[in-house]
Amino acid sequence: MKIILGIIRVIVGVLFIFSGILKANDPLGLCYKMQEFFDVLHLTFLSPFALTLAIIMIGFEIIAGVALLLGFKMRIFGTLLLLLMILFLFLTAFAFLSGKIKKCGCFGDCVPIPAEASFWKDVILFILVLILFIYRKRIMPVFKKFFTGLLFMIGVLFAFGTQWFTLSYLPVVDCLAYKVGHHIPKLMQIPPGATPNQYATFFIYEKNGTKKEFDANNIPWQDTAWHYVNREDKLIKKGDVEPPIVDFVIKDFNGNDSTQMILNNEGYTFLFLVKDVNDAGRGWKSKMDHLQSDCLNQGIKIYGITASGISGTSRFEQDNNLTFPFLQMDGTVIKTMARNNPVLMLLKAGTIIGKWPYRTMPSGAVLSPGNDKLNLTF
């Protein structure tokens, strides 16, 4: 039994550490996934605490895995692991059986697995953790007390230190669609031979205080009592695959689309991504003063991209002496593009050349002779 417990302990411990490290690479990813669960479970009052809960959960995964490998305080960690697995099993079962959550985020965005596979993975893992819980009193420390405690503390520091670093800067490994080297227009297309989503346009008209939808073939042109209100594009048939990048739409504050203008620019284009102007980090103003001056002098395009409204954005521009235009984009897309606020992204002909958090963004840009290379100053 001792050998079997040892094997199970190593498997479970390594799996928890592996899962925790993947999520520690991008704690905001787990935060957004938890908010998605809170929404569908009608627990939205927990959403403001999602990041704190995500940091604690990630930290505990790594710490519990380290404790398991060391055989440290197994009466405590054996119980906590079982409680955590009950929670995980509930969440993955809900995601699988309800169909409301497509991916559970168990291994972060770097190793995406469907809800069904995640559920059965947790069923097996729950059984293994239950065995460890039952026999937790038989699991003894691997090393002497001092060395075990030292290794455990190193694990604690690593668990939370890694998250502090990635939250302060950017994920060490970018596993999302907007990573450096990706060509955005290509990722907006579905693969050859795939069936795309099919949409239909519906027009909303109002008559005598009653609103009604009409398709394009039944618009009430002849009845002038109907007044146009809005239009909606609805999904009527889901395709068999979605492109990696969806909803990449950039508009000005009047609703004019600027997406293709930016993606088709053959030169260099900086995008200053500020999801929420009221929650933007500080310390980047002097760098931006020099950078926007260089861009102006050399004809390099630079745009601000935000999900904030026009009044807040105008105030943000004035407070920080920003001379380049700001455009709007959906906040969810910005969250995927930039895991910090703000983030500077560099494009060339739609390809992402560079991406920096505001703490390490470049402070200058000079085009080489022939304008074929951009030299950055940090």
Beta strands, then each sheet from edge to edge (+ up, - down):
strand 1: 198-207
strand 2: 210-215
strand 3: 227-237
strand 4: 268-274
strand 5: 301-306
strand 6: 326-328
strand 7: 343-348
strand 8: 351-357
strand 9: 364-367
strand 10: 374-377
sheet 1: 2+ 1- 3+
sheet 2: 6+ 5+ 4+ 7- 8+
sheet 3: 9+ 10-
end
